[in-house]
Each structure stands twice: as structure tokens, then as C-alpha cells.
Amino acid sequence: MSDLYCANAYHGLSIRTNGTCTSCCMMEGGTANRVIDTPINELWNEQHFLSVREAFDKGEKHPACKRCWVEEDAGRDSKRIRDNRNYTSWSKDKGIKILDLSTGNTCNLQCRTCNPASSSKWAREAYDLEVSNKEERPWKVFLQQTKLNNDSWDEDSLVWGELDKLAENIVHIDFFGGEPWLLKKQWAFVAKAVSEGWSKNMFLHYNTNGTQWHPELISLFKEFKRVHIGFSIDGIGEQFEYMRYLAEWPVVLDNLNKAKEFANANPNVVFDICHTISSLNIFYVPEFINYFKDDWHIYLNLVHSPNYYSITALPDHIKKTVIDKLETIEYEGLPEIISLINKSEHSPEVWKEFKRRISIHDKYREQDYYTTFSEFGKIIDV
């Protein structure tokens, strides 16, 4: 097996919010057609998939996979490495066994590092701040365009029947959003997996924003081989509410406690925290880890796009301050993150855009980054 083998390249199908497809959520590029009206077996054989698999067959690094190559160059376990570790016995024989589903942009939050493609709540703000000529592109036109990030997941979309056809052979499903727990058809698919017996061989993984808890639906997880649920928590208290705009910290904490009780009673279900690190919250990673580490496993996730929210955007003089702070604590994945910061090349234009984004979104939302993140705010306010 080639060192560049990737389980996702040969067995993965990632469906984005807009219905285009690729092999995994980290990959760039994608199919020309969408799942709303194209059978999955046709999408699976489009040139995008064929060229990626051909590159791995030759032991070549396909440019669509560059996010994994960047992380691996920094010594970090990329998604490719993590998934290969889970599925070491699989061969290069083609066949979809892994589904990565970004089930539209239906969401109840407006997270700072998000966008209209992944959150319906972002549409109005993006329109007000980013559309310069509103006469040529009126609100109704813009809104209709953003719905392209959700229509592939409507109840009458072809995708649901197509997923049913694949389900018997699927061993792993990642559910993302939007907020997947708000989607009725997603829960209907989960219920059907239970009633058809597919669930006994399935591993489910969710990223959820922690605002939802539906006991009657969550009880379905008891019937699956394994379920892993990551709560997306990007800060503590006021910093959490800044990053995960419209969420309420006490509500999410209460749901975390409910999750812990459910997991204790159901050993096939595991909950942890997915902490997405950006240039906004990187300085506070030690405080975050210390707050949760005794009760929760924390996965340290990274923002790659947009580039002004990536930790690679930090200027050199701020890098040192951030690294000195991160080195005050030991935790799985931190050394590789420090390495990534060290290896990154600073762009003054990207950093300028980072600070501009803070300013315009703070003004629009009536927030204040430099107060909520006061210590780091003083460091970057130069």
C-alpha cells in the first residue's frame, strides 16, 4: 500500500451544502453536478474523483488535498492519517463506505468564522456588508442565490433516496451542517437506519453547536454500532457567545451535562469537544484546555479558510507572543499547531483584512472584540 494511500480517496463521498461532491471535507475542488438532480454513481465517476484516485494510484500528491499536506508537513496528523488509522484493512478497491454530509446551511447561529454557505443566519449580514451595488443585486436575488446552499437537502431532493441505496454498505457517516440536528430529514434517515438494521454496522459522527437536545431523537443512537458527537465550543462564557454568535453559554453548558449523563448510560456513544482555533481565539487555547480537560476530551480543530481567520495569518512579532503562551501548557496536538505557526509566512494584506473584519462585524453586531478578548486585543491593536 502506498504511503499516500487515503481511505477517503477510494471510499469517501463528501457532499457539500451546495450539493457538489468530493472525497472528503478537507479537499478543494469538486464535481460539476449536484446531488439534487444527479445520481451518486454518476457523480462518483466525474473527472474530479477520477483524477484524485489516479494521483494516489501513482503515489503523487494531488493539489486538491493540499490542506492535508500542509498539516502533515507541520507534523500534525491530518484527516488522511487519522482516517487511514481507523480503516487500515481497506484496499484500493473502489466503493463508497464513508459519507461526509454537510446537510445544507440551515442553522440557528451566526458563528464569527462562518459564512452564508454554511449558515442561513449569515445571509443578511453578508449582504449588508459585502454587496456593494445593491441595485444590481437586490436582497431577493442574493437570498435566492444563498438557497443554492440548501436546496440539495430539501425533502424532495434526489439525495435522500440515493443515500438509502448506499446505506447498507456504509460503515462511517460524518454529519455536519449548518446545524444537522435541526434537519428533520437527517433524523428520518437515522430512524430508517435503525428500522432497517443498517445501524448495527454504522459509525455516526456529528459536529453540533450544542444548542439542541432532543431526548426522543437522541435515544436512536443507542441502536448504532458507535456514535461520536463533537460539541463545537470555541471559547468560554462571553468569548463563546462572541465566537458562536446567538448561542447562550448557560444553555450549551446544560446540554453538555445532559450529554455526559447519556454517554455514561450508553457506552456506544461518545461525546467530546471540538475546539476550532482561529486567529481570533488562538491566544486563549490554554485557558480553554484548563477549563475542560478534566471532564472532556478536546479535539483541536483549525480554521483553514478564510485565510484571515487562519492562525497562519499572524504577524511574526505576534507569533512569538502566541507561541510563548501556548507553551505554558501541554496537550495533544499543541506542538504541531505551534509548528504550523512557526512555518507560516505572514502576509500584511491578509492581516489587514483580519483586523478589518473584526471592525466591520463588531460594528454590525454591536460587539467589541477588544473588550471580550482584552488581553490579546491589546497585543494586536498596534
VOGU-3710 file (C-alpha; in Angstrom, 3 decimals, decimal comma):
1> msdlycanay> 0,000/0,000/0,000  1,402/3,433/-0,990  2,401/5,834/1,764  -0,010/8,226/0,086  -2,977/5,901/0,402  -6,114/7,659/1,594  -9,276/5,812/2,627  -11,334/8,811/1,580  -9,875/8,980/-1,924  -11,021/5,437/-2,647
11> hglsirtngt> -14,052/5,054/-0,389  -15,210/8,523/0,625  -18,040/10,685/-0,664  -18,303/14,196/0,729  -21,447/16,141/-0,153  -21,204/19,878/0,456  -24,000/22,205/1,490  -24,472/23,243/-2,159  -24,781/19,639/-3,333  -21,448/19,344/-5,156
21> ctsccmmegg> -19,259/16,419/-4,169  -15,679/15,499/-3,425  -13,882/12,802/-1,432  -13,679/14,498/1,967  -14,366/17,780/3,739  -10,711/18,887/3,549  -10,450/18,571/-0,211  -10,624/21,502/-2,613  -12,465/21,433/-5,922  -15,399/19,157/-6,640
31> tanrvidtpi> -17,930/17,870/-9,127  -19,624/19,988/-11,763  -23,040/18,491/-10,985  -25,072/18,338/-7,784  -26,874/15,637/-5,807  -30,194/17,447/-6,101  -30,649/16,023/-9,616  -27,702/13,706/-10,381  -27,384/10,076/-9,185  -24,444/9,498/-6,868
41> nelwneqhfl> -22,885/6,801/-9,077  -22,593/9,393/-11,881  -21,011/11,951/-9,553  -18,619/9,294/-8,222  -17,222/8,854/-11,740  -16,812/12,522/-12,638  -13,318/13,689/-13,550  -12,705/15,241/-10,127  -12,909/11,859/-8,381  -11,046/10,037/-11,126
51> svreafdkge> -8,082/12,444/-11,106  -7,688/12,270/-7,313  -7,748/8,470/-7,276  -5,340/8,345/-10,219  -2,876/10,562/-8,342  -2,947/8,285/-5,299  -2,516/5,248/-7,576  0,706/6,855/-8,811  1,843/7,874/-5,311  1,504/11,562/-6,209
61> khpackrcwv> 0,243/14,385/-4,032  -2,863/15,771/-5,684  -3,160/19,580/-5,217  -6,817/19,223/-4,170  -5,509/17,579/-0,976  -3,113/20,388/-0,042  -4,725/21,083/3,343  -3,681/17,629/4,494  -0,199/18,051/3,004  0,242/21,363/4,891
71> eedagrdskr> -0,794/19,807/8,206  1,410/16,767/7,656  4,407/18,960/6,800  3,916/20,593/10,203  3,947/17,169/11,876  0,206/17,183/12,543  -1,983/14,132/11,987  -4,131/15,173/9,036  -7,588/13,824/8,303  -5,939/11,445/5,821
81> irdnrnytsw> -3,716/9,974/8,513  -6,487/9,772/11,117  -8,916/8,040/8,751  -6,270/5,652/7,436  -5,594/4,657/11,033  -9,272/3,795/11,507  -9,558/1,834/8,260  -6,194/0,127/7,826  -7,695/-3,086/6,409  -9,353/-1,431/3,411
91> skdkgikild> -7,870/-1,903/-0,035  -7,881/0,411/-3,034  -10,918/-1,350/-4,441  -13,432/1,347/-5,256  -16,721/1,582/-3,403  -18,374/4,156/-1,156  -18,087/3,255/2,513  -17,622/6,704/4,081  -20,128/9,536/3,828  -19,264/13,105/4,781
101> lstgntcnlq> -22,517/15,075/4,683  -22,744/18,849/5,074  -26,507/18,838/5,228  -27,268/22,323/3,979  -26,939/25,707/5,642  -29,943/25,507/7,979  -28,579/26,905/11,230  -29,626/28,900/14,283  -26,226/30,521/14,879  -24,030/33,094/13,169
111> crtcnpasss> -20,573/31,909/14,190  -17,873/34,505/13,577  -15,705/32,301/11,348  -18,669/31,023/9,302  -20,470/32,280/6,170  -23,817/32,043/4,297  -22,783/28,788/2,612  -22,831/27,053/5,992  -25,301/29,165/7,956  -28,609/30,627/6,818
121> kwareaydle> -28,354/33,138/9,663  -25,379/34,760/7,915  -27,247/35,809/4,773  -28,476/39,264/5,798  -25,195/40,331/7,370  -23,172/39,148/4,391  -25,491/41,017/2,050  -25,401/44,254/4,037  -21,611/44,250/4,413  -20,328/42,652/1,226
131> vsnkeerpwk> -22,689/43,534/-1,623  -21,627/46,951/-2,869  -24,137/47,528/-5,676  -27,464/46,585/-4,168  -29,438/47,957/-7,101  -27,868/45,437/-9,475  -28,035/42,663/-6,897  -31,121/43,203/-4,727  -31,714/41,290/-1,495  -34,215/38,841/-3,019
141> vflqqtklnn> -31,707/37,820/-5,700  -28,922/37,386/-3,149  -31,182/35,351/-0,859  -32,185/33,095/-3,733  -28,513/32,527/-4,530  -27,752/31,554/-0,922  -30,548/28,980/-1,070  -28,368/27,037/-3,501  -26,512/26,034/-0,323  -29,608/24,298/0,978
151> dswdedslvw> -31,842/23,108/-1,856  -29,919/19,854/-2,356  -31,110/18,862/1,112  -34,786/19,749/0,671  -37,258/16,979/1,379  -37,873/16,382/-2,328  -34,174/16,263/-3,268  -32,840/13,190/-5,041  -30,134/12,863/-2,393  -32,212/11,171/0,304
161> geldklaeni> -33,238/8,257/-1,891  -29,657/7,974/-3,136  -28,355/7,758/0,438  -30,855/4,999/1,177  -29,390/2,988/-1,732  -25,873/3,287/-0,267  -26,752/2,805/3,392  -26,393/-0,970/3,645  -22,673/-0,768/2,750  -21,840/2,411/4,669
171> vhidffggep> -19,686/1,988/7,762  -18,993/5,640/8,634  -21,086/8,803/8,328  -19,990/12,323/9,285  -22,874/14,755/9,697  -22,086/18,445/9,508  -24,188/21,486/8,671  -25,418/24,074/9,097  -26,696/22,520/12,261  -27,525/18,890/11,408
181> wllkkqwafv> -29,723/18,358/14,454  -32,193/20,927/13,082  -32,790/18,890/9,924  -35,873/16,629/10,026  -34,793/14,526/7,034  -31,491/13,764/8,720  -33,345/12,350/11,732  -35,653/10,421/9,381  -32,579/8,834/7,768  -31,218/7,893/11,205
191> akavsegwsk> -34,577/6,370/12,192  -34,693/4,370/8,948  -31,167/3,091/9,576  -32,440/1,712/12,875  -35,623/0,183/11,459  -33,769/-1,422/8,515  -30,979/-2,773/10,708  -28,243/-0,769/8,956  -27,411/0,925/12,235  -25,789/-2,164/13,742
201> nmflhyntng> -22,810/-1,789/11,381  -22,705/2,016/11,249  -20,498/4,524/12,989  -22,019/8,004/13,165  -20,124/11,200/13,820  -21,698/14,613/14,343  -20,478/18,127/14,827  -23,245/20,023/16,576  -23,286/23,526/18,008  -24,573/22,364/21,383
211> tqwhpelisl> -27,800/24,373/21,396  -30,043/21,390/20,600  -31,088/18,441/22,755  -33,990/16,202/21,710  -34,174/13,128/24,009  -36,612/11,172/21,824  -34,331/11,518/18,782  -31,030/11,144/20,579  -32,299/7,848/22,025  -31,966/6,419/18,475
221> fkefkrvhig> -28,188/6,488/18,927  -28,439/3,528/21,286  -29,027/1,274/18,261  -25,836/2,140/16,364  -22,516/0,354/16,460  -20,874/3,546/17,646  -21,727/7,245/17,779  -19,287/10,081/18,289  -20,601/13,590/18,829  -18,383/16,645/18,914
231> fsidgigeqf> -19,760/19,779/20,508  -18,362/22,832/18,710  -17,165/25,105/21,518  -14,776/27,920/20,567  -14,496/29,801/23,843  -15,736/30,155/27,408  -18,536/32,435/28,630  -18,611/35,767/26,803  -15,888/34,635/24,421  -18,003/31,618/23,453
241> eymrylaewp> -21,019/33,853/22,788  -18,841/36,158/20,688  -17,459/33,311/18,572  -20,730/31,358/18,393  -22,974/34,387/17,955  -26,632/33,918/19,034  -25,770/30,921/21,253  -26,259/31,165/25,024  -23,468/29,816/27,202  -25,728/28,515/30,057
251> vvldnlnkak> -27,897/26,570/27,580  -24,889/24,883/25,994  -23,364/24,033/29,380  -26,654/22,417/30,408  -26,671/20,341/27,215  -23,083/19,272/27,859  -24,188/17,904/31,228  -27,097/16,044/29,605  -24,699/14,576/27,074  -22,386/13,325/29,790
261> efananpnvv> -25,271/11,569/31,553  -26,429/9,967/28,282  -22,935/8,728/27,444  -22,492/7,250/30,922  -25,649/5,188/30,369  -24,800/4,218/26,768  -21,193/3,088/26,251  -21,524/3,047/22,435  -21,989/6,849/22,462  -19,039/9,193/22,993
271> fdichtissl> -19,206/12,961/23,350  -16,261/15,316/23,200  -15,466/18,939/22,403  -14,291/20,213/19,041  -12,428/23,459/19,662  -11,966/25,304/16,369  -8,886/27,504/16,580  -8,594/30,691/14,559  -6,592/33,900/14,662  -9,416/35,220/16,871
281> nifyvpefin> -9,123/32,761/19,764  -5,655/31,173/19,431  -4,268/33,145/22,397  -6,850/31,628/24,764  -6,294/27,952/23,987  -4,515/27,288/27,341  -7,425/28,723/29,336  -9,877/26,683/27,282  -7,975/23,443/27,778  -7,631/24,008/31,512
291> yfkddwhiyl> -11,359/24,672/31,804  -12,476/21,439/30,117  -9,610/18,937/30,256  -10,603/17,178/33,495  -14,060/16,196/32,194  -13,812/16,241/28,416  -11,548/15,148/25,615  -10,807/18,154/23,390  -10,062/17,892/19,692  -8,140/20,910/18,444
301> nlvhspnyys> -9,518/21,830/15,035  -8,109/24,519/12,725  -9,676/27,161/10,508  -8,123/26,982/7,027  -10,495/29,309/5,199  -10,981/32,223/5,007  -7,236/32,807/5,282  -7,553/35,887/7,511  -9,003/33,673/10,267  -6,242/31,076/9,912
311> italpdhikk> -3,515/31,047/12,577  -1,038/31,254/9,687  -2,088/34,905/9,295  -0,322/36,040/12,474  2,492/38,606/12,075  5,931/37,459/13,188  6,076/39,570/16,366  2,664/38,262/17,462  3,605/34,673/16,616  6,255/34,689/19,324
321> tvidkletie> 3,837/36,020/21,936  1,232/33,417/20,994  3,746/30,556/20,965  5,128/31,589/24,366  1,568/31,414/25,720  0,799/28,039/24,104  3,989/26,557/25,506  2,708/27,128/29,045  0,530/24,022/28,697  0,905/20,501/27,344
331> yeglpeiisl> -1,905/18,923/25,356  -2,300/16,523/22,463  -1,953/18,360/19,148  -0,482/21,609/20,501  3,146/21,013/19,418  2,010/20,530/15,824  -0,077/23,710/15,960  2,953/25,615/17,243  5,000/24,150/14,390  2,389/25,273/11,873
341> inksehspev> 2,508/28,822/13,235  6,307/28,835/13,071  6,368/27,638/9,470  3,739/30,022/8,150  4,594/33,073/6,065  2,920/36,283/7,139  1,021/38,422/4,635  0,442/42,062/5,662  -2,582/42,245/3,379  -4,206/39,192/4,961
351> wkefkrrisi> -3,587/40,574/8,459  -5,053/43,917/7,423  -8,169/42,084/6,260  -8,345/40,220/9,584  -8,475/43,491/11,508  -10,943/44,979/9,047  -13,239/42,010/9,520  -13,161/42,437/13,276  -14,128/46,083/12,870  -16,994/45,741/10,411
361> hdkyreqdyy> -18,627/42,729/12,054  -18,247/44,183/15,549  -19,995/47,329/14,415  -22,779/45,393/12,679  -23,381/43,087/15,672  -22,709/45,688/18,366  -19,893/43,569/19,753  -16,366/44,537/20,805  -13,558/42,079/20,197  -11,018/44,260/22,004
371> ttfsefgkii> -13,113/44,146/25,177  -14,203/40,497/25,036  -10,672/39,322/24,190  -8,991/42,183/26,006  -5,529/40,701/26,639  -4,980/39,616/23,053  -6,807/42,694/21,841  -4,095/44,881/23,334  -1,417/42,780/21,648  -2,903/43,057/18,159
381> dv> -4,096/46,671/18,485  -0,916/48,162/17,105
//
